[in-house]
Amino acid sequence: MAHEKKHELHSGGNCICPKCETKVGHKAGMPCSEEICPKCGAKMLREGSEHHLAFLEKKNKKK
């Protein structure tokens, strides 16, 4: 049986850079992880996604 991805964020929203926090509008049908930050070249994360929230949690623990 094929694994289906569950997308809870729907269209709209932003992709955010975990390095420099630059935000760009999310493009429908293209995962933010395939977007490259226009300022620093890092892979972007979907703002509010589980990956973004885990990144923020890890970042806050370092402080």
N, CA, C and O atoms as a GROMACS GRO file, in nm:
protein
  252
    1MET      N    1   0.084  -0.118   0.000
    1MET     CA    2   0.000   0.000   0.000
    1MET      C    3   0.089   0.125   0.000
    1MET      O    4   0.186   0.131   0.075
    2ALA      N    5   0.056   0.221  -0.081
    2ALA     CA    6   0.135   0.344  -0.093
    2ALA      C    7   0.110   0.434   0.028
    2ALA      O    8   0.000   0.441   0.081
    3HIS      N    9   0.215   0.503   0.068
    3HIS     CA   10   0.206   0.597   0.179
    3HIS      C   11   0.156   0.730   0.125
    3HIS      O   12   0.211   0.783   0.029
    4GLU      N   13   0.051   0.783   0.187
    4GLU     CA   14  -0.003   0.912   0.144
    4GLU      C   15   0.045   1.021   0.237
    4GLU      O   16   0.045   1.005   0.359
    5LYS      N   17   0.087   1.132   0.179
    5LYS     CA   18   0.128   1.246   0.260
    5LYS      C   19   0.005   1.319   0.309
    5LYS      O   20  -0.092   1.336   0.236
    6LYS      N   21   0.010   1.363   0.433
    6LYS     CA   22  -0.102   1.439   0.489
    6LYS      C   23  -0.058   1.584   0.503
    6LYS      O   24   0.031   1.616   0.582
    7HIS      N   25  -0.120   1.670   0.425
    7HIS     CA   26  -0.086   1.812   0.428
    7HIS      C   27  -0.195   1.885   0.505
    7HIS      O   28  -0.310   1.890   0.463
    8GLU      N   29  -0.157   1.941   0.618
    8GLU     CA   30  -0.254   2.012   0.701
    8GLU      C   31  -0.245   2.163   0.685
    8GLU      O   32  -0.330   2.235   0.736
    9LEU      N   33  -0.143   2.211   0.616
    9LEU     CA   34  -0.122   2.355   0.607
    9LEU      C   35  -0.193   2.418   0.488
    9LEU      O   36  -0.211   2.540   0.485
   10HIS      N   37  -0.233   2.338   0.392
   10HIS     CA   38  -0.307   2.385   0.273
   10HIS      C   39  -0.229   2.491   0.196
   10HIS      O   40  -0.109   2.509   0.217
   11SER      N   41  -0.297   2.559   0.106
   11SER     CA   42  -0.228   2.659   0.024
   11SER      C   43  -0.212   2.789   0.103
   11SER      O   44  -0.271   2.806   0.209
   12GLY      N   45  -0.132   2.878   0.049
   12GLY     CA   46  -0.106   3.004   0.116
   12GLY      C   47   0.006   2.988   0.218
   12GLY      O   48   0.075   2.886   0.218
   13GLY      N   49   0.024   3.084   0.302
   13GLY     CA   50   0.127   3.077   0.404
   13GLY      C   51   0.263   3.117   0.349
   13GLY      O   52   0.273   3.171   0.238
   14ASN      N   53   0.366   3.092   0.427
   14ASN     CA   54   0.502   3.133   0.391
   14ASN      C   55   0.601   3.020   0.407
   14ASN      O   56   0.580   2.926   0.483
   15CYS      N   57   0.710   3.033   0.334
   15CYS     CA   58   0.828   2.952   0.356
   15CYS      C   59   0.923   3.044   0.432
   15CYS      O   60   0.932   3.163   0.402
   16ILE      N   61   0.994   2.989   0.530
   16ILE     CA   62   1.084   3.071   0.612
   16ILE      C   63   1.222   3.008   0.617
   16ILE      O   64   1.235   2.885   0.625
   17CYS      N   65   1.323   3.091   0.613
   17CYS     CA   66   1.460   3.045   0.618
   17CYS      C   67   1.502   3.023   0.763
   17CYS      O   68   1.488   3.115   0.844
   18PRO      N   69   1.551   2.905   0.798
   18PRO     CA   70   1.593   2.880   0.935
   18PRO      C   71   1.722   2.953   0.974
   18PRO      O   72   1.752   2.965   1.093
   19LYS      N   73   1.797   3.002   0.876
   19LYS     CA   74   1.923   3.072   0.906
   19LYS      C   75   1.904   3.222   0.923
   19LYS      O   76   1.947   3.280   1.023
   20CYS      N   77   1.839   3.287   0.826
   20CYS     CA   78   1.829   3.433   0.830
   20CYS      C   79   1.685   3.483   0.849
   20CYS      O   80   1.661   3.604   0.854
   21GLU      N   81   1.590   3.391   0.860
   21GLU     CA   82   1.448   3.420   0.886
   21GLU      C   83   1.378   3.498   0.774
   21GLU      O   84   1.275   3.561   0.798
   22THR      N   85   1.433   3.494   0.653
   22THR     CA   86   1.367   3.554   0.538
   22THR      C   87   1.240   3.475   0.508
   22THR      O   88   1.240   3.352   0.514
   23LYS      N   89   1.133   3.546   0.476
   23LYS     CA   90   1.006   3.480   0.442
   23LYS      C   91   0.973   3.507   0.296
   23LYS      O   92   0.991   3.618   0.246
   24VAL      N   93   0.924   3.403   0.228
   24VAL     CA   94   0.872   3.417   0.092
   24VAL      C   95   0.738   3.344   0.088
   24VAL      O   96   0.717   3.249   0.163
   25GLY      N   97   0.650   3.388   0.001
   25GLY     CA   98   0.520   3.325  -0.012
   25GLY      C   99   0.532   3.180  -0.059
   25GLY      O  100   0.612   3.150  -0.147
   26HIS      N  101   0.453   3.092   0.000
   26HIS     CA  102   0.452   2.950  -0.040
   26HIS      C  103   0.390   2.936  -0.178
   26HIS      O  104   0.285   2.994  -0.206
   27LYS      N  105   0.454   2.857  -0.263
   27LYS     CA  106   0.404   2.830  -0.397
   27LYS      C  107   0.328   2.697  -0.395
   27LYS      O  108   0.385   2.595  -0.358
   28ALA      N  109   0.203   2.699  -0.435
   28ALA     CA  110   0.120   2.578  -0.435
   28ALA      C  111   0.186   2.467  -0.517
   28ALA      O  112   0.231   2.491  -0.629
   29GLY      N  113   0.190   2.347  -0.461
   29GLY     CA  114   0.245   2.232  -0.532
   29GLY      C  115   0.396   2.218  -0.520
   29GLY      O  116   0.452   2.121  -0.572
   30MET      N  117   0.463   2.312  -0.454
   30MET     CA  118   0.608   2.305  -0.439
   30MET      C  119   0.643   2.308  -0.291
   30MET      O  120   0.618   2.409  -0.224
   31PRO      N  121   0.700   2.200  -0.238
   31PRO     CA  122   0.736   2.200  -0.096
   31PRO      C  123   0.838   2.309  -0.065
   31PRO      O  124   0.928   2.336  -0.145
   32CYS      N  125   0.823   2.372   0.050
   32CYS     CA  126   0.918   2.476   0.091
   32CYS      C  127   1.060   2.420   0.098
   32CYS      O  128   1.156   2.494   0.077
   33SER      N  129   1.074   2.292   0.128
   33SER     CA  130   1.208   2.232   0.137
   33SER      C  131   1.280   2.231   0.003
   33SER      O  132   1.401   2.210  -0.003
   34GLU      N  133   1.206   2.255  -0.106
   34GLU     CA  134   1.268   2.265  -0.238
   34GLU      C  135   1.299   2.410  -0.274
   34GLU      O  136   1.363   2.438  -0.376
   35GLU      N  137   1.252   2.503  -0.191
   35GLU     CA  138   1.282   2.645  -0.211
   35GLU      C  139   1.419   2.676  -0.152
   35GLU      O  140   1.457   2.619  -0.050
   36ILE      N  141   1.492   2.765  -0.214
   36ILE     CA  142   1.622   2.811  -0.165
   36ILE      C  143   1.606   2.957  -0.124
   36ILE      O  144   1.549   3.037  -0.198
   37CYS      N  145   1.658   2.992  -0.007
   37CYS     CA  146   1.648   3.128   0.043
   37CYS      C  147   1.717   3.225  -0.054
   37CYS      O  148   1.832   3.203  -0.092
   38PRO      N  149   1.647   3.331  -0.094
   38PRO     CA  150   1.706   3.426  -0.188
   38PRO      C  151   1.820   3.509  -0.126
   38PRO      O  152   1.899   3.568  -0.199
   39LYS      N  153   1.828   3.514   0.007
   39LYS     CA  154   1.933   3.593   0.071
   39LYS      C  155   2.057   3.512   0.105
   39LYS      O  156   2.169   3.559   0.083
   40CYS      N  157   2.039   3.389   0.160
   40CYS     CA  158   2.157   3.316   0.207
   40CYS      C  159   2.176   3.179   0.143
   40CYS      O  160   2.280   3.116   0.164
   41GLY      N  161   2.079   3.131   0.065
   41GLY     CA  162   2.094   3.005  -0.006
   41GLY      C  163   2.059   2.879   0.071
   41GLY      O  164   2.078   2.769   0.020
   42ALA      N  165   2.007   2.892   0.193
   42ALA     CA  166   1.968   2.775   0.273
   42ALA      C  167   1.835   2.719   0.225
   42ALA      O  168   1.756   2.790   0.163
   43LYS      N  169   1.810   2.591   0.254
   43LYS     CA  170   1.680   2.532   0.226
   43LYS      C  171   1.579   2.593   0.322
   43LYS      O  172   1.610   2.618   0.439
   44MET      N  173   1.459   2.615   0.273
   44MET     CA  174   1.357   2.681   0.354
   44MET      C  175   1.264   2.578   0.418
   44MET      O  176   1.260   2.462   0.378
   45LEU      N  177   1.190   2.623   0.519
   45LEU     CA  178   1.092   2.542   0.590
   45LEU      C  179   0.956   2.607   0.576
   45LEU      O  180   0.946   2.729   0.561
   46ARG      N  181   0.851   2.527   0.582
   46ARG     CA  182   0.715   2.582   0.579
   46ARG      C  183   0.684   2.640   0.716
   46ARG      O  184   0.691   2.570   0.817
   47GLU      N  185   0.652   2.767   0.720
   47GLU     CA  186   0.622   2.834   0.847
   47GLU      C  187   0.503   2.765   0.914
   47GLU      O  188   0.396   2.751   0.853
   48GLY      N  189   0.522   2.723   1.038
   48GLY     CA  190   0.415   2.657   1.113
   48GLY      C  191   0.412   2.506   1.098
   48GLY      O  192   0.331   2.440   1.163
   49SER      N  193   0.500   2.450   1.013
   49SER     CA  194   0.502   2.305   0.992
   49SER      C  195   0.567   2.237   1.113
   49SER      O  196   0.627   2.304   1.197
   50GLU      N  197   0.555   2.106   1.122
   50GLU     CA  198   0.617   2.034   1.233
   50GLU      C  199   0.770   2.050   1.229
   50GLU      O  200   0.834   2.055   1.334
   51HIS      N  201   0.828   2.059   1.110
   51HIS     CA  202   0.973   2.078   1.097
   51HIS      C  203   1.014   2.217   1.148
   51HIS      O  204   1.115   2.231   1.216
   52HIS      N  205   0.936   2.318   1.113
   52HIS     CA  206   0.964   2.453   1.158
   52HIS      C  207   0.949   2.463   1.310
   52HIS      O  208   1.033   2.524   1.376
   53LEU      N  209   0.844   2.404   1.366
   53LEU     CA  210   0.822   2.408   1.510
   53LEU      C  211   0.933   2.334   1.585
   53LEU      O  212   0.976   2.378   1.691
   54ALA      N  213   0.979   2.220   1.531
   54ALA     CA  214   1.089   2.146   1.593
   54ALA      C  215   1.217   2.229   1.589
   54ALA      O  216   1.294   2.230   1.685
   55PHE      N  217   1.240   2.298   1.478
   55PHE     CA  218   1.357   2.386   1.465
   55PHE      C  219   1.352   2.496   1.571
   55PHE      O  220   1.452   2.524   1.636
   56LEU      N  221   1.236   2.559   1.587
   56LEU     CA  222   1.221   2.667   1.685
   56LEU      C  223   1.243   2.616   1.827
   56LEU      O  224   1.306   2.683   1.909
   57GLU      N  225   1.190   2.497   1.856
   57GLU     CA  226   1.207   2.437   1.989
   57GLU      C  227   1.355   2.412   2.018
   57GLU      O  228   1.404   2.444   2.126
   58LYS      N  229   1.426   2.356   1.920
   58LYS     CA  230   1.569   2.328   1.935
   58LYS      C  231   1.646   2.459   1.953
   58LYS      O  232   1.737   2.468   2.036
   59LYS      N  233   1.610   2.560   1.876
   59LYS     CA  234   1.676   2.691   1.883
   59LYS      C  235   1.655   2.754   2.021
   59LYS      O  236   1.748   2.811   2.077
   60ASN      N  237   1.534   2.743   2.075
   60ASN     CA  238   1.504   2.801   2.206
   60ASN      C  239   1.573   2.728   2.320
   60ASN      O  240   1.604   2.790   2.422
   61LYS      N  241   1.600   2.600   2.304
   61LYS     CA  242   1.669   2.522   2.407
   61LYS      C  243   1.815   2.566   2.420
   61LYS      O  244   1.875   2.556   2.527
   62LYS      N  245   1.872   2.614   2.308
   62LYS     CA  246   2.012   2.657   2.308
   62LYS      C  247   2.032   2.787   2.383
   62LYS      O  248   2.143   2.817   2.428
   63LYS      N  249   1.927   2.865   2.398
   63LYS     CA  250   1.937   2.998   2.464
   63LYS      C  251   1.948   2.983   2.614
   63LYS      O  252   1.958   3.083   2.685
   0.00000   0.00000   0.00000
